[in-house]
Amino acid sequence: MAHFAKLTKEGDKVLAVHVVGDKIITDEDGNERENKGQGFLEKTFGWPSHLWKQTSYNTHDGVHLLGGTPLRKNFAGLGMIYDSKKDVFYGSSPYPSWIFNEAKANWDPPTPLPAEVEGSCWKWDEGTLAWKLEALST
């Protein structure tokens, strides 16, 4: 199954993600072809083919989780941003202080997350620009 992000008319935000069967996007040599999926989706939904971008469920932070080639750095989700110049999907910054990481097409905190402590829950505090340890409720 292949996934395709439906983009706004401006082409910069994800409106939805649709699944397309492998038979629809596979050519006679068994290779996936994005343009076949785009054409199918345009015909099915009437939304222009250039506003459909294939996205990989197994791609996150620029890495394909199954060892394949990462597609557009991240799996697209509702409301995510599509950067056509870089051909990547990414979410908005969770906090104003966080820094965009080009390699991952994702956001990093200005201070790395502390080492994992069993039973701990870290929360970012934008006011102090630091991680705070929160007690887990039982």
Secondary structure, DSSP 8 states (H G I E B T S, - for coil): -EEEEEE-TTSSBEEEEEEE-HHHHB-TTS-B-HHHHHHHHHHHH---GGGEEEE-TTEETTEETTSS--SSSS---TT-EEETTTTEEE---SSTT-EEETTTTEEE-SS------TT-EEEEETTTTEEEEE----
